[in-house]
Amino acid sequence: MPDTNMEVALPAPTVSERQDASDVDQAPAPARGRRLILGIGALTAALATGVYGVLDRGWSEERIVQITTQEAIPTVDVIHPQRGVTGQQMTLPGTVRAYFQAPIYARVSGYLKMWYQDMGAHVTSGQLLATIETPDLDQELAQANANLAAAEANYRLAQLTAGRWQRLLKSDAVSVQEVDVKAGDAAAKLAAVNAARANVARLQAQEAFKRIVAPFDGVITARRTDVGALINAGSGIGPELFAVADVHQMRVYVRVPQAESADITTGMKASLSLPQYPGRSFPAVVVTTANAIDPASNTLLVELKANNTDGVLSPGTFADIHFELPAQPDVVRIPTSALLFREGGLKVAMVGPDGKASITPIRAGRDLGTQMEVISGLTPSDRVIDSPPDSLIEGEKIRVAGASFAAAGVKPIAVASQ
């Protein structure tokens, strides 16, 4: 059995270990206190650093949430509807036409002998424009004159015969029946004379159409024939020989949309602008309207009259017609950029008293170009959002541009000092 009371022999301490133990035993008490304090301070600093890191992480997360919330709120510009419309114009495209314009066709067939006026020439009523050679018509007239001469000769003979038989009747040399036959033959011959004379007059009238003359004072806008050209009588068979237009005044035609047709009245003043005369305007006045809406285009055809004493307006010209619209103080107007095109018609977005979006339907009036009249649905005190986002919905919180975060109902972000 081993001896349990046996002592274990430990190694003897070295010289350095004996020296260190001697130094500790010999260290003064204040030094040991300072070391203890330093250790406690280091531990406290470590704990404070850890707590600060945990708190700083929480503050950072809170700032991120606030930043995200603020960035999600749309910032909008707000406008107020303006009452009444003054000095507004309605501009529509129109066409300028001559006061009178006539295409000139030939009434007789033949060959153009000569033309005397070219396009652009100013002519007077009855002035000769061209002449036509009509050999066929000339022969028909000569034949008609011969037929007239023969008819007159037959009538004179029948008249003499009827007179002789009338004298013979007094002596009972002939019967009453025979006298009546001769008198009827003379009357028939007289009718033949009248018919032949009418035929001659008809051909003579056609002979007058060998001279092409201007129907009224104006300017020749087209010449579509030349010497030696075959001329066919009749309107619409081939191109016209000449086109003459009276341009002392011009007719202007414009189609006004149905929504604005009620504002167009007879005597209303307007102005014309033409692309070939930039910077110039020409006065015009409404003379009449069609008094009916075209079902194909839902427009009203309006005719205006413009003086053309200097001759600068040309038929067929495109022009912009500017109408001075009457003021309507009972309606308001807003920019077209504030409109929302959504299901159910036109709408606008407004800022409510709670700082949230309110989508409101409106009843639109006239389209004034960059602005739109609103007949109902808005008042001048409403705060309308200009250029609202397409994603804006009813009740969404919004922030007005330039307003503080407090006014928008958002807590400002706390920024830590560096």
C-alpha positions as CSV (number, residue, x, y, z in Angstrom):
1,M,0.0,0.0,0.0
2,P,1.4,3.4,-0.9
3,D,1.9,5.9,1.8
4,T,-0.7,8.7,1.6
5,N,1.2,10.9,3.9
6,M,4.0,11.1,1.5
7,E,5.0,14.7,0.8
8,V,5.4,15.9,-2.8
9,A,8.6,17.7,-3.5
10,L,8.1,21.0,-5.4
11,P,10.8,22.7,-7.4
12,A,12.6,25.5,-5.6
13,P,11.8,29.1,-6.8
14,T,14.2,30.8,-9.1
15,V,16.2,33.9,-8.2
16,S,14.0,36.2,-10.3
17,E,10.8,34.8,-8.9
18,R,12.0,35.4,-5.4
19,Q,13.0,38.9,-6.4
20,D,9.5,39.7,-7.8
21,A,7.7,38.4,-4.8
22,S,10.0,40.4,-2.7
23,D,9.2,43.6,-4.7
24,V,5.4,43.0,-4.3
25,D,5.6,42.6,-0.7
26,Q,7.7,45.7,-0.5
27,A,5.4,47.9,-2.9
28,P,3.7,50.8,-1.1
29,A,-0.2,50.9,-0.7
30,P,-0.9,54.1,-2.8
31,A,0.6,52.5,-5.9
32,R,-1.7,49.5,-5.6
33,G,-4.7,51.9,-5.4
34,R,-3.8,53.8,-8.5
35,R,-3.6,50.6,-10.4
36,L,-7.0,49.5,-9.2
37,I,-8.5,52.9,-10.3
38,L,-6.9,52.6,-13.7
39,G,-8.4,49.2,-14.2
40,I,-11.8,50.3,-13.1
41,G,-11.6,53.3,-15.5
42,A,-10.6,51.1,-18.4
43,L,-13.5,48.8,-17.7
44,T,-15.9,51.8,-17.5
45,A,-14.7,53.2,-20.8
46,A,-15.1,49.9,-22.5
47,L,-18.7,49.7,-21.2
48,A,-19.5,53.3,-22.3
49,T,-18.1,52.6,-25.8
50,G,-20.3,49.6,-26.1
51,V,-23.4,51.4,-24.9
52,Y,-22.7,54.4,-27.2
53,G,-22.4,52.0,-30.2
54,V,-25.7,50.4,-29.4
55,L,-27.4,53.8,-29.0
56,D,-25.8,55.2,-32.1
57,R,-27.0,52.3,-34.2
58,G,-30.6,52.9,-32.9
59,W,-30.4,56.6,-33.7
60,S,-29.1,55.9,-37.2
61,E,-32.0,53.5,-37.9
62,E,-34.4,56.2,-36.7
63,R,-32.8,58.8,-39.0
64,I,-33.1,56.4,-42.0
65,V,-36.8,55.9,-41.3
66,Q,-37.4,59.6,-41.1
67,I,-35.4,60.3,-44.3
68,T,-37.3,57.5,-46.1
69,T,-40.7,58.9,-44.9
70,Q,-39.8,62.4,-46.0
71,E,-38.5,61.3,-49.4
72,A,-41.7,59.3,-50.0
73,I,-43.9,62.5,-49.6
74,P,-44.2,64.2,-53.0
75,T,-43.4,67.9,-53.1
76,V,-45.9,69.8,-55.3
77,D,-46.4,73.4,-56.5
78,V,-49.7,75.0,-55.6
79,I,-51.6,77.6,-57.7
80,H,-54.9,79.4,-57.2
81,P,-57.6,79.5,-59.9
82,Q,-58.0,83.0,-61.5
83,R,-61.4,84.5,-62.0
84,G,-62.5,85.8,-65.4
85,V,-60.9,85.7,-68.8
86,T,-59.8,89.0,-70.3
87,G,-57.9,89.6,-73.5
88,Q,-58.0,85.9,-74.5
89,Q,-58.0,84.9,-78.1
90,M,-59.1,81.9,-80.1
91,T,-57.0,81.1,-83.1
92,L,-58.3,78.8,-85.8
93,P,-57.1,77.9,-89.3
94,G,-59.0,79.3,-92.2
95,T,-59.0,79.7,-96.0
96,V,-59.0,83.0,-97.9
97,R,-61.1,83.1,-101.0
98,A,-62.0,85.7,-103.6
99,Y,-65.2,87.6,-103.1
100,F,-66.3,86.4,-106.6
101,Q,-64.4,83.7,-108.5
102,A,-65.5,82.1,-111.8
103,P,-64.0,79.5,-114.0
104,I,-64.6,80.4,-117.6
105,Y,-65.5,77.7,-120.1
106,A,-66.3,77.9,-123.8
107,R,-69.9,77.8,-124.9
108,V,-68.9,76.9,-128.5
109,S,-66.6,74.3,-129.9
110,G,-63.7,75.1,-132.1
111,Y,-60.0,76.1,-132.0
112,L,-58.5,78.9,-129.9
113,K,-57.6,81.6,-132.4
114,M,-55.8,83.9,-129.9
115,W,-55.6,84.8,-126.2
116,Y,-55.1,88.4,-125.2
117,Q,-54.7,88.4,-121.4
118,D,-52.4,86.2,-119.3
119,M,-52.7,85.1,-115.7
120,G,-52.1,87.9,-113.2
121,A,-53.6,90.5,-115.5
122,H,-56.2,92.9,-114.1
123,V,-59.3,93.0,-116.3
124,T,-62.6,94.9,-116.4
125,S,-66.0,93.5,-117.0
126,G,-66.6,92.7,-120.7
127,Q,-62.9,92.9,-121.6
128,L,-61.8,90.5,-124.4
129,L,-59.7,87.5,-123.2
130,A,-59.6,85.3,-126.2
131,T,-61.3,84.4,-129.5
132,I,-62.3,81.0,-130.9
133,E,-62.5,79.9,-134.5
134,T,-65.8,78.0,-135.1
135,P,-66.1,76.8,-138.7
136,D,-68.9,74.4,-138.0
137,L,-70.9,77.0,-136.2
138,D,-70.4,79.5,-139.1
139,Q,-71.7,77.0,-141.6
140,E,-74.7,76.3,-139.3
141,L,-75.5,80.0,-139.2
142,A,-75.2,80.3,-143.0
143,Q,-77.6,77.4,-143.4
144,A,-80.0,78.8,-140.9
145,N,-80.0,82.1,-142.8
146,A,-80.7,80.3,-146.0
147,N,-83.6,78.4,-144.4
148,L,-85.0,81.6,-143.1
149,A,-84.9,83.1,-146.6
150,A,-86.7,80.1,-148.0
151,A,-89.3,80.2,-145.3
152,E,-89.9,83.8,-145.9
153,A,-90.3,83.3,-149.6
154,N,-92.8,80.4,-149.1
155,Y,-94.7,82.6,-146.7
156,R,-95.0,85.4,-149.2
157,L,-96.2,83.0,-151.9
158,A,-98.8,81.5,-149.5
159,Q,-99.9,84.9,-148.4
160,L,-100.5,86.0,-152.1
161,T,-102.3,82.8,-152.8
162,A,-104.6,83.2,-149.8
163,G,-105.4,86.8,-150.9
164,R,-106.4,85.7,-154.4
165,W,-108.6,82.9,-153.2
166,Q,-110.3,85.3,-150.8
167,R,-111.2,87.6,-153.7
168,L,-112.5,84.7,-155.8
169,L,-114.8,83.8,-152.9
170,K,-116.7,87.0,-153.4
171,S,-117.7,85.9,-156.9
172,D,-118.5,82.4,-155.7
173,A,-115.7,81.1,-158.0
174,V,-114.3,79.0,-155.2
175,S,-115.7,77.3,-152.1
176,V,-115.2,78.5,-148.6
177,Q,-113.3,75.3,-147.8
178,E,-110.7,76.0,-150.4
179,V,-110.3,79.6,-149.1
180,D,-109.8,78.3,-145.6
181,V,-107.1,75.8,-146.7
182,K,-105.1,78.6,-148.4
183,A,-105.4,80.9,-145.4
184,G,-104.2,78.0,-143.1
185,D,-101.2,77.3,-145.4
186,A,-100.2,80.9,-145.2
187,A,-100.3,80.8,-141.4
188,A,-98.2,77.7,-141.4
189,K,-95.7,79.3,-143.6
190,L,-95.6,82.3,-141.2
191,A,-94.9,79.9,-138.3
192,A,-92.0,78.3,-140.3
193,V,-90.6,81.8,-140.9
194,N,-90.7,82.5,-137.2
195,A,-89.0,79.2,-136.4
196,A,-86.3,79.8,-138.9
197,R,-85.8,83.3,-137.6
198,A,-85.5,81.9,-134.0
199,N,-82.9,79.4,-135.2
200,V,-80.9,82.1,-136.8
201,A,-81.0,84.2,-133.6
202,R,-79.9,81.1,-131.5
203,L,-76.9,80.6,-133.8
204,Q,-76.1,84.3,-133.8
205,A,-76.1,84.2,-130.0
206,Q,-73.6,81.3,-130.1
207,E,-71.5,83.2,-132.5
208,A,-71.1,85.9,-129.7
209,F,-69.5,83.2,-127.5
210,K,-66.6,83.1,-130.0
211,R,-65.4,86.0,-127.9
212,I,-64.3,85.1,-124.4
213,V,-64.8,88.1,-122.2
214,A,-64.3,88.8,-118.4
215,P,-67.5,88.5,-116.5
216,F,-66.6,91.1,-113.9
217,D,-63.7,93.3,-112.8
218,G,-60.9,91.3,-111.3
219,V,-57.7,89.5,-111.9
220,I,-56.9,86.4,-114.0
221,T,-55.7,83.7,-111.7
222,A,-55.2,81.0,-114.3
223,R,-54.9,80.5,-118.1
224,R,-55.1,76.9,-119.1
225,T,-55.3,77.1,-122.9
226,D,-53.1,78.2,-125.8
227,V,-53.3,79.1,-129.4
228,G,-54.6,76.3,-131.6
229,A,-55.9,74.2,-128.7
230,L,-59.1,72.2,-129.4
231,I,-62.0,73.8,-127.5
232,N,-64.9,71.7,-126.3
233,A,-68.1,73.5,-125.4
234,G,-69.6,72.9,-122.0
235,S,-68.8,73.3,-118.3
236,G,-66.7,70.6,-116.6
237,I,-65.4,69.0,-119.8
238,G,-61.7,69.4,-119.4
239,P,-60.0,72.3,-117.6
240,E,-61.4,75.8,-117.8
241,L,-59.9,78.3,-120.2
242,F,-59.5,81.1,-117.7
243,A,-60.2,81.7,-114.0
244,V,-61.1,85.2,-113.0
245,A,-61.4,86.4,-109.4
246,D,-62.7,89.6,-107.9
247,V,-60.2,90.4,-105.1
248,H,-61.3,93.9,-104.0
249,Q,-62.7,92.1,-100.9
250,M,-62.0,88.6,-99.7
251,R,-64.2,86.0,-98.1
252,V,-62.6,84.0,-95.2
253,Y,-64.0,80.7,-94.2
254,V,-63.2,79.1,-90.8
255,R,-64.7,76.2,-88.9
256,V,-65.4,76.9,-85.2
257,P,-65.7,74.0,-82.7
258,Q,-69.1,73.5,-81.3
259,A,-68.0,74.4,-77.8
260,E,-67.0,77.9,-78.9
261,S,-69.7,78.4,-81.6
262,A,-72.1,80.3,-79.2
263,D,-69.5,83.1,-78.9
264,I,-69.4,83.8,-82.6
265,T,-71.9,86.5,-83.6
266,T,-72.4,88.6,-86.8
267,G,-70.3,91.8,-86.7
268,M,-67.7,90.2,-84.4
269,K,-64.2,91.5,-85.2
270,A,-61.2,89.3,-85.9
271,S,-57.8,89.5,-87.5
272,L,-55.9,87.4,-90.0
273,S,-52.2,86.5,-90.0
274,L,-50.6,84.9,-93.0
275,P,-47.3,83.0,-93.1
276,Q,-46.0,85.0,-96.1
277,Y,-46.5,88.3,-94.2
278,P,-45.0,87.7,-90.7
279,G,-45.7,90.4,-88.2
280,R,-48.7,91.8,-90.1
281,S,-52.3,91.4,-89.3
282,F,-55.4,92.1,-91.5
283,P,-58.7,93.1,-90.0
284,A,-61.8,91.1,-90.7
285,V,-65.4,91.0,-89.6
286,V,-67.9,88.1,-89.3
287,V,-70.7,88.5,-91.9
288,T,-72.6,85.3,-91.5
289,T,-72.6,81.7,-90.2
290,A,-74.1,78.5,-91.5
291,N,-76.4,78.5,-88.4
292,A,-75.9,74.7,-88.3
293,I,-73.3,72.3,-86.8
294,D,-71.7,70.0,-89.3
295,P,-72.3,66.5,-87.9
296,A,-69.1,65.2,-89.5
297,S,-66.8,67.6,-87.8
298,N,-69.0,69.1,-85.0
299,T,-68.0,72.6,-86.2
300,L,-69.8,75.7,-87.3
301,L,-68.9,77.2,-90.7
302,V,-68.2,80.9,-90.3
303,E,-67.7,83.5,-93.1
304,L,-65.7,86.6,-92.6
305,K,-65.1,89.6,-94.9
306,A,-61.7,91.3,-95.2
307,N,-61.0,94.4,-97.4
308,N,-58.1,94.0,-99.9
309,T,-57.6,97.5,-101.2
310,D,-53.8,96.9,-101.5
311,G,-54.3,93.5,-103.2
312,V,-51.9,91.6,-100.8
313,L,-54.5,88.9,-100.0
314,S,-54.6,86.1,-102.5
315,P,-57.3,83.6,-103.1
316,G,-56.6,80.1,-101.7
317,T,-54.3,81.4,-99.0
318,F,-54.1,79.6,-95.6
319,A,-54.5,82.0,-92.7
320,D,-54.8,82.0,-88.9
321,I,-57.9,83.7,-87.7
322,H,-57.7,85.3,-84.3
323,F,-61.0,85.9,-82.5
324,E,-61.3,88.3,-79.5
325,L,-63.3,86.3,-77.1
326,P,-65.7,88.1,-74.7
327,A,-64.8,88.0,-71.0
328,Q,-66.6,85.6,-68.7
329,P,-66.2,86.8,-65.1
330,D,-68.3,84.0,-63.6
331,V,-65.8,81.2,-64.4
332,V,-62.2,80.5,-63.3
333,R,-59.3,79.4,-65.3
334,I,-56.3,77.2,-64.5
335,P,-53.2,76.1,-66.5
336,T,-53.7,73.0,-68.6
337,S,-50.8,71.4,-66.8
338,A,-53.0,71.1,-63.7
339,L,-55.5,68.8,-65.4
340,L,-55.8,65.1,-64.6
341,F,-57.1,62.9,-67.3
342,R,-58.6,60.0,-65.4
343,E,-61.6,57.7,-65.4
344,G,-64.8,59.8,-65.1
345,G,-63.6,62.9,-67.0
346,L,-61.4,65.8,-66.2
347,K,-60.2,66.2,-62.6
348,V,-57.8,68.3,-60.6
349,A,-55.7,67.6,-57.5
350,M,-56.0,70.0,-54.6
351,V,-54.3,70.4,-51.2
352,G,-56.8,69.8,-48.4
353,P,-56.7,71.5,-45.0
354,D,-55.1,68.4,-43.5
355,G,-52.2,68.5,-46.0
356,K,-53.5,65.6,-48.0
357,A,-54.4,65.3,-51.7
358,S,-58.0,65.7,-52.8
359,I,-59.0,64.6,-56.3
360,T,-61.9,66.7,-57.5
361,P,-63.9,66.4,-60.8
362,I,-64.4,69.7,-62.7
363,R,-66.6,70.9,-65.6
364,A,-64.4,72.3,-68.3
365,G,-65.3,75.2,-70.5
366,R,-63.3,76.7,-73.4
367,D,-59.8,75.6,-74.2
368,L,-57.7,78.7,-74.2
369,G,-54.5,77.1,-75.3
370,T,-52.2,77.1,-72.3
371,Q,-55.2,77.6,-70.0
372,M,-58.6,76.0,-69.5
373,E,-61.8,77.5,-68.3
374,V,-63.5,75.8,-65.4
375,I,-67.2,76.3,-65.3
376,S,-67.8,74.5,-62.0
377,G,-65.8,72.6,-59.4
378,L,-63.3,75.2,-58.4
379,T,-63.2,78.5,-56.5
380,P,-60.4,81.1,-56.4
381,S,-59.5,80.1,-52.8
382,D,-58.8,76.5,-53.7
383,R,-55.2,75.3,-53.6
384,V,-54.7,73.5,-56.9
385,I,-51.6,71.3,-57.5
386,D,-49.8,72.3,-60.7
387,S,-48.3,69.3,-62.7
388,P,-49.5,66.7,-60.2
389,P,-47.7,63.3,-60.3
390,D,-49.5,60.6,-62.2
391,S,-49.3,58.3,-59.2
392,L,-51.1,60.8,-56.9
393,I,-54.1,59.2,-55.1
394,E,-56.9,60.5,-52.9
395,G,-55.8,61.1,-49.3
396,E,-52.1,60.9,-50.0
397,K,-49.9,63.1,-47.8
398,I,-48.1,65.8,-49.8
399,R,-45.8,68.6,-49.1
400,V,-46.1,72.1,-50.7
401,A,-42.9,73.4,-52.2
402,G,-41.3,75.9,-49.8
403,A,-43.4,74.9,-46.8
404,S,-41.8,73.7,-43.6
405,F,-41.8,70.1,-42.5
406,A,-44.0,71.0,-39.5
407,A,-46.6,72.4,-42.0
408,A,-46.5,69.2,-43.8
409,G,-47.0,67.2,-40.6
410,V,-43.5,65.6,-40.8
411,K,-41.0,65.6,-37.9
412,P,-37.7,67.3,-38.9
413,I,-34.6,65.1,-39.1
414,A,-32.2,65.4,-36.1
415,V,-28.7,65.9,-37.5
416,A,-25.9,64.8,-35.1
417,S,-23.1,67.3,-34.6
418,Q,-19.7,66.3,-36.0
